[in-house]
Amino acid sequence: MSHINIDNIASPHNFTDQEISYILTENLPEWKKGCDNSQMEGLLFHPDAFGYSAREIILIGLALKYAALKGKEIRIVAKK
């Protein structure tokens, strides 16, 4: 698969499952490993792990989508 640079994605862009997997492998490898782990039922998500840039907001969406594709429960932990 060719390199996908999420900084240069034109809107609107429909991501394939393969693109999502590749992007997470490159940018959020531990999240992807957790999603791919059949022994894990869910993952914790803390909003402070991401900023407010368009790139980070796209990564949040892709991370949540990938977890859903893998049937994972996601718990949002927003306590400081």
C-alpha positions as CSV (number, residue, x, y, z in Angstrom):
1,M,0.0,0.0,0.0
2,S,1.3,3.5,-0.8
3,H,2.1,5.9,2.0
4,I,-0.9,7.8,3.2
5,N,-0.2,11.2,4.7
6,I,-3.1,12.3,6.9
7,D,-1.8,15.8,6.9
8,N,-2.6,16.2,3.2
9,I,-6.0,14.4,3.0
10,A,-8.5,16.4,1.1
11,S,-11.9,16.6,2.5
12,P,-14.1,14.7,2.0
13,H,-12.2,11.5,2.0
14,N,-13.6,8.1,2.5
15,F,-11.1,5.8,4.2
16,T,-11.0,2.1,3.4
17,D,-10.5,-0.4,6.3
18,Q,-7.0,-1.1,4.8
19,E,-6.1,2.6,4.9
20,I,-7.3,2.9,8.5
21,S,-5.2,-0.1,9.5
22,Y,-2.1,1.3,7.8
23,I,-2.5,4.8,9.3
24,L,-2.9,3.4,12.8
25,T,0.1,1.1,12.3
26,E,2.1,4.2,11.5
27,N,0.7,6.7,14.0
28,L,-1.0,4.7,16.9
29,P,0.7,1.3,16.9
30,E,-0.1,0.5,20.5
31,W,-3.8,1.3,20.0
32,K,-3.9,-0.9,16.9
33,K,-2.2,-3.7,18.8
34,G,-4.8,-3.4,21.5
35,C,-7.6,-3.6,19.0
36,D,-6.0,-6.6,17.3
37,N,-5.6,-8.5,20.5
38,S,-8.4,-11.0,20.7
39,Q,-7.9,-11.3,24.5
40,M,-8.8,-7.7,25.1
41,E,-12.5,-6.8,25.3
42,G,-12.1,-3.1,25.3
43,L,-9.8,-0.1,25.4
44,L,-9.5,3.1,27.5
45,F,-9.5,6.4,25.7
46,H,-8.3,9.6,27.4
47,P,-9.0,12.8,25.5
48,D,-5.9,14.4,26.8
49,A,-3.8,12.0,24.8
50,F,-4.8,14.0,21.7
51,G,-4.7,17.7,20.9
52,Y,-6.9,19.9,18.8
53,S,-5.3,19.9,15.4
54,A,-7.1,18.5,12.4
55,R,-4.6,15.7,12.2
56,E,-5.2,14.6,15.7
57,I,-9.0,14.8,15.4
58,I,-8.8,12.6,12.3
59,L,-6.6,10.1,14.2
60,I,-9.2,10.0,17.0
61,G,-11.9,9.2,14.5
62,L,-9.8,6.6,12.8
63,A,-8.8,5.0,16.2
64,L,-12.5,4.8,17.3
65,K,-13.6,3.4,13.9
66,Y,-10.9,0.7,14.0
67,A,-11.8,-0.3,17.5
68,A,-15.4,-0.6,16.4
69,L,-14.5,-2.7,13.4
70,K,-12.6,-5.0,15.7
71,G,-15.6,-5.2,18.1
72,K,-13.9,-3.5,21.0
73,E,-15.7,-1.6,23.8
74,I,-14.3,1.9,24.3
75,R,-14.4,3.6,27.6
76,I,-13.7,7.3,27.7
77,V,-11.9,8.4,30.8
78,A,-12.0,12.2,31.2
79,K,-11.1,12.6,34.8
80,K,-8.1,14.9,35.5
